[in-house]
Amino acid sequence: MKCAIIDDEPLSRDILRQFIEDHPDLILTAEYKNALEAISGLEKQSVDLLLLDINMPKLSGVNFYKSLREKPLVIFTTAYPEFALEGFELDAVDYLMKPIAFDRFLQAIQKVKNRLKTSSEEMPEHIMLKVDKKLYRAAFDDILYLEAFGDYAKVHLLSQVLIITSTMKRLEAELPSELFVRTHKSFIINISKVEFIEGNQVKIGSEMIPIGLRYREAVLGKLR
């Protein structure tokens, strides 16, 4: 599980870093001294869990989390118990009071694992696509990429290509962001099908799919 620490206190970062290193299921992929620093950093790489201090200068952890378009699971940390309610209103997994004890940290991580397990069980494994007057059930794992095609869209599957009446915007909203990412105004790709990146393109099957400039950071973050 990829984690990021966001905390303005060096001692708190040291403690959380050690806790993460001691846990076999956690990997520390990013560490930030304040929320403003984290804004640009998290645009370049995605994480599964934020360990986020609430009380930070300029931008609080709560307001930072509210500003995120894609919200990872979050455990809030603070020395002030009066902020707990505000954290839980944002659907935080847990709320850790400083100084944080290791056993309490372990409890919080178990809650995260339970939440992730529930989410994976609830996530559908397919999408229903309207092809002419028929509804076609397409498994996510069978989809290579999707391509804009005038007023239609082409869905490139492992064994065939479907032409459906839909916009890319609508398809992007219906597909799980954990599995798919928009690379270009005309393309959405299945992240797991990418073989390699070369310049401003990704290789999927026999095709090179373009990466638009405005989508590049999001694409690279998903593929890391």
C-alpha positions in Angstrom: 0.0 0.0 0.0 1.5 3.3 -1.1 1.6 6.0 1.5 2.4 9.7 1.7 3.1 11.7 4.9 2.0 15.4 5.0 3.1 17.1 8.2 5.0 20.3 9.1 6.6 18.8 12.2 9.9 17.0 11.6 9.5 14.8 14.7 6.0 13.6 13.6 7.3 12.8 10.1 10.2 10.8 11.6 7.8 8.8 13.8 5.4 8.0 11.0 8.3 7.2 8.6 9.6 4.6 11.1 6.1 3.2 11.6 5.7 2.7 7.9 9.1 1.1 7.5 8.2 -1.3 10.3 5.0 -2.4 8.6 5.3 -5.1 5.9 2.3 -3.9 3.9 3.2 -0.2 3.6 5.6 1.7 1.3 6.4 5.3 1.8 6.4 6.9 -1.7 6.2 10.6 -0.7 6.8 12.9 2.2 5.8 16.6 2.3 6.5 19.4 4.8 3.3 21.2 4.1 0.0 21.0 2.1 1.1 23.4 -0.6 4.2 21.2 -1.4 1.9 18.2 -1.5 -0.5 19.7 -4.1 2.1 19.6 -6.9 3.7 16.3 -5.7 0.4 14.3 -5.6 -0.4 15.5 -9.2 2.6 13.5 -10.3 2.1 10.3 -8.5 -0.9 8.6 -6.9 -1.0 7.0 -3.4 -3.4 4.7 -1.6 -3.2 6.4 1.8 -2.5 9.9 3.2 -1.2 10.4 6.7 -2.3 14.0 6.9 -1.7 16.5 9.7 -4.7 18.9 10.2 -2.9 21.9 11.7 -0.4 23.3 9.2 0.4 26.8 8.2 -1.2 28.5 5.1 -3.4 25.6 4.2 -4.9 23.1 6.7 -4.9 19.4 6.1 -8.7 19.5 6.0 -8.9 22.2 3.4 -6.1 20.5 1.4 -8.0 17.2 1.4 -11.2 18.9 0.3 -9.4 20.4 -2.7 -8.2 17.0 -4.1 -10.1 15.9 -7.2 -9.1 12.3 -6.6 -9.1 11.5 -2.8 -7.0 8.7 -1.5 -8.0 7.2 1.8 -6.9 9.4 4.7 -5.8 9.1 8.3 -5.8 12.5 10.0 -3.2 13.3 12.7 -3.2 16.2 15.1 -2.4 17.2 18.7 -5.9 18.9 19.0 -8.9 16.6 19.8 -11.4 19.3 18.9 -10.6 18.8 15.2 -11.7 15.2 15.2 -15.3 15.8 14.1 -14.2 17.8 11.1 -11.9 15.0 10.0 -14.6 12.3 10.3 -17.0 14.5 8.3 -14.7 14.0 5.3 -15.0 10.2 5.7 -11.5 9.8 7.2 -10.6 6.2 8.0 -9.2 7.2 11.4 -8.0 10.0 13.5 -4.7 9.7 15.4 -3.8 11.9 18.4 -0.2 12.9 18.8 2.0 11.6 20.2 1.0 8.5 18.1 1.6 5.1 19.7 2.6 2.2 17.3 -0.2 0.0 18.5 -2.8 2.7 17.7 -1.1 3.2 14.3 -1.5 -0.5 13.6 -5.2 -0.3 14.4 -5.7 2.5 12.0 -3.9 0.6 9.2 -6.1 -2.4 9.8 -9.1 -0.1 9.3 -7.6 1.0 6.0 -7.1 -2.6 4.8 -10.7 -3.4 5.8 -12.0 -0.3 3.8 -9.9 -1.3 0.7 -11.2 -4.9 0.9 -14.8 -3.7 1.1 -14.3 -1.3 -1.8 -12.7 -4.0 -4.0 -15.6 -6.4 -3.3 -18.2 -3.7 -4.2 -16.4 -2.6 -7.4 -18.1 -3.9 -10.5 -16.0 -5.9 -12.9 -17.7 -4.9 -16.1 -19.5 -2.1 -17.9 -22.7 -2.3 -19.9 -22.4 -0.8 -23.4 -25.2 0.0 -25.8 -24.4 -1.3 -29.3 -27.3 -0.5 -31.7 -30.3 -1.8 -29.8 -28.4 -4.4 -27.7 -26.6 -4.1 -24.3 -23.2 -5.6 -24.4 -21.5 -6.6 -21.2 -17.8 -5.8 -21.4 -15.4 -7.0 -18.7 -12.9 -4.3 -17.6 -10.1 -6.7 -18.1 -11.1 -7.2 -21.8 -10.9 -3.5 -22.6 -7.7 -2.3 -24.2 -8.6 1.4 -24.8 -11.5 3.6 -25.9 -11.3 6.1 -28.8 -13.5 9.0 -29.8 -15.2 8.4 -33.2 -17.2 11.4 -34.2 -20.5 11.3 -32.4 -19.7 7.7 -31.3 -16.9 5.9 -29.4 -14.9 2.9 -30.3 -14.3 0.4 -27.5 -11.2 -1.7 -28.4 -11.5 -5.1 -26.7 -9.2 -8.1 -26.8 -11.2 -9.8 -29.5 -13.3 -7.1 -31.2 -14.1 -3.4 -31.6 -17.5 -2.1 -30.5 -18.9 1.2 -31.8 -21.2 2.7 -29.2 -23.3 5.9 -28.9 -21.5 7.7 -26.0 -19.2 10.6 -25.3 -15.7 10.2 -23.9 -16.7 12.4 -21.0 -19.5 10.0 -20.1 -17.3 7.0 -20.5 -14.6 8.5 -18.3 -17.1 9.1 -15.6 -18.5 5.5 -15.8 -15.1 3.7 -15.8 -13.3 3.2 -12.5 -10.4 5.6 -12.2 -8.3 2.9 -10.5 -8.3 1.0 -13.8 -8.6 3.6 -16.5 -7.1 7.0 -17.3 -7.7 9.6 -20.0 -4.5 10.2 -22.0 -5.9 12.5 -24.7 -9.2 14.2 -25.6 -9.8 11.3 -27.9 -8.5 8.3 -25.8 -9.0 6.5 -22.5 -6.7 3.6 -21.8 -6.8 0.5 -19.5 -3.8 1.1 -17.2 -3.0 -2.6 -16.9 -2.6 -3.0 -20.7 0.2 -0.5 -21.1 3.4 -2.2 -22.3 5.7 0.9 -22.2 5.8 4.7 -22.6 7.8 6.3 -25.4 7.8 10.1 -25.6 4.2 11.3 -25.7 2.8 7.9 -26.5 1.9 4.6 -24.7 2.1 1.2 -26.3 -1.0 -1.0 -26.0 -1.1 -4.2 -28.1 0.0 -3.1 -31.6 -1.1 0.5 -31.2 0.7 3.6 -30.0 -1.8 5.8 -28.1 -1.1 9.6 -27.8 -0.7 11.4 -24.5 -1.9 15.0 -24.6 0.0 17.6 -22.8 -2.8 18.4 -20.3 -3.1 14.7 -19.4 0.6 13.8 -19.2 1.1 14.3 -15.4 -2.1 12.4 -14.5 -1.1 9.5 -16.9 2.5 9.3 -15.5 1.1 9.4 -11.9 -1.2 6.4 -12.6 1.5 4.4 -14.4 4.1 4.8 -11.6 
